Amino acid sequence: MERSVIDFVLNPGSGVSPYLQIVHQVRQALRLGLLRKGDRLPTIKAVVGELAINPNTVLKAYRELELEGLVQAKPGAGTFVLRTLADDTVSHEPLRADLLAWMDRSRQAGLDDESVEALFWTTFRSHQAGRSKEDVA
């Protein structure tokens, strides 16, 4: 059964090209199990209409995903997911609930979107750096 379950959002201030933002969003959705084998990506026309970007940008993103073996374009039918990147042994829902609760607490503490994002990423990077040091020891 075909579904289209992803809505792309572009962040012009991210420094990441629009086509790569689309690629990253598809990969994230595949990793989290939000997109599954057989799901249909939005048509190029639909993405162009929603994001007001050049059709070649979407085409480039979809082609990159196709070269990676993640999706397949079927002429006249659309672009479909071939495989997922999700780890079926991990349930994301309890972790997502914890993260949502943390985000609610950050809002109650008065943080805006950029502050929440900065806090998350600096903590994530610090944790990754700490793990790297543990791996060496």
C-alpha positions as CSV (number, residue, x, y, z in Angstrom):
1,M,0.0,0.0,0.0
2,E,1.5,3.4,-1.0
3,R,1.7,6.3,1.5
4,S,3.3,9.7,1.3
5,V,4.2,10.5,4.9
6,I,6.9,13.1,4.8
7,D,6.7,16.8,4.6
8,F,10.0,18.6,3.9
9,V,11.0,21.8,5.7
10,L,13.9,23.9,4.5
11,N,16.0,26.0,6.8
12,P,17.6,28.8,4.7
13,G,19.9,29.8,7.6
14,S,21.3,26.3,8.1
15,G,24.2,26.7,5.6
16,V,23.2,23.3,4.1
17,S,22.0,23.3,0.5
18,P,18.3,22.7,0.0
19,Y,18.9,19.4,-1.9
20,L,21.0,18.1,1.0
21,Q,18.4,19.1,3.5
22,I,15.8,17.0,1.6
23,V,18.3,14.1,1.4
24,H,19.0,14.3,5.2
25,Q,15.3,14.5,6.0
26,V,14.6,11.4,4.0
27,R,17.5,9.5,5.7
28,Q,16.3,10.6,9.1
29,A,12.8,9.4,8.4
30,L,14.2,6.1,7.1
31,R,16.3,5.8,10.2
32,L,13.4,6.5,12.6
33,G,11.1,4.2,10.8
34,L,8.8,7.1,9.7
35,L,9.3,6.0,6.1
36,R,9.0,2.3,5.3
37,K,9.6,0.1,2.3
38,G,7.0,0.9,-0.3
39,D,6.1,4.4,0.9
40,R,5.9,7.0,-1.8
41,L,7.9,10.2,-1.5
42,P,6.0,13.4,-2.4
43,T,6.1,14.2,-6.1
44,I,8.6,16.7,-7.4
45,K,5.8,18.9,-8.4
46,A,4.3,18.8,-4.9
47,V,7.6,19.6,-3.2
48,V,8.3,22.4,-5.6
49,G,4.8,23.9,-4.9
50,E,5.1,23.6,-1.1
51,L,8.7,24.8,-0.8
52,A,8.9,27.2,-3.7
53,I,12.2,25.7,-4.9
54,N,13.6,24.7,-8.3
55,P,12.4,21.3,-9.6
56,N,16.1,20.4,-10.3
57,T,16.8,20.7,-6.6
58,V,14.3,18.1,-5.7
59,L,15.3,15.9,-8.7
60,K,19.0,16.1,-7.5
61,A,18.0,15.0,-4.0
62,Y,15.8,12.1,-5.2
63,R,18.6,11.0,-7.6
64,E,21.1,11.0,-4.8
65,L,18.8,8.8,-2.7
66,E,18.3,6.5,-5.7
67,L,22.1,6.2,-6.1
68,E,22.3,5.2,-2.5
69,G,19.7,2.4,-3.1
70,L,17.2,3.9,-0.7
71,V,14.5,4.9,-3.2
72,Q,13.5,4.0,-6.8
73,A,11.8,6.2,-9.3
74,K,9.0,4.6,-11.3
75,P,8.1,6.7,-14.3
76,G,4.5,7.9,-14.1
77,A,4.0,6.4,-10.6
78,G,6.4,8.3,-8.3
79,T,9.5,7.7,-6.2
80,F,9.2,4.8,-3.7
81,V,11.2,3.7,-0.7
82,L,13.2,0.5,-1.4
83,R,14.6,0.0,2.1
84,T,14.7,1.5,5.6
85,L,17.6,2.4,7.8
86,A,15.6,1.8,11.0
87,D,17.0,-0.5,13.7
88,D,13.9,-2.7,14.4
89,T,15.3,-3.6,17.8
90,V,15.0,-0.1,19.1
91,S,11.7,1.5,20.1
92,H,11.9,5.2,19.5
93,E,8.7,6.1,21.2
94,P,9.9,6.1,24.9
95,L,12.9,8.1,23.9
96,R,10.8,10.5,21.8
97,A,8.5,11.0,24.8
98,D,11.5,11.8,27.1
99,L,12.8,14.3,24.5
100,L,9.4,16.0,24.2
101,A,9.2,16.3,28.0
102,W,12.7,17.8,28.0
103,M,11.7,20.3,25.3
104,D,8.6,21.2,27.3
105,R,10.9,21.9,30.3
106,S,13.2,24.0,28.2
107,R,10.2,26.1,27.0
108,Q,9.1,26.5,30.7
109,A,12.7,27.7,31.5
110,G,12.2,30.4,28.8
111,L,14.4,29.1,26.0
112,D,13.6,30.0,22.4
113,D,14.0,27.6,19.4
114,E,17.6,28.6,18.7
115,S,18.6,28.2,22.4
116,V,17.0,24.8,22.6
117,E,18.7,23.7,19.4
118,A,22.1,25.1,20.6
119,L,21.8,23.3,24.0
120,F,20.9,20.0,22.3
121,W,23.7,20.1,19.8
122,T,26.4,21.3,22.2
123,T,25.4,18.6,24.6
124,F,25.3,16.0,21.9
125,R,28.7,16.9,20.6
126,S,30.2,17.0,24.1
127,H,28.7,13.5,24.7
128,Q,30.2,12.3,21.4
129,A,33.6,13.7,22.3
130,G,33.4,12.0,25.7
131,R,32.6,8.7,24.1
132,S,35.5,9.0,21.7
133,K,37.8,9.5,24.7
134,E,36.3,6.4,26.4
135,D,36.9,4.3,23.3
136,V,40.6,5.2,23.2
137,A,41.1,4.5,27.0
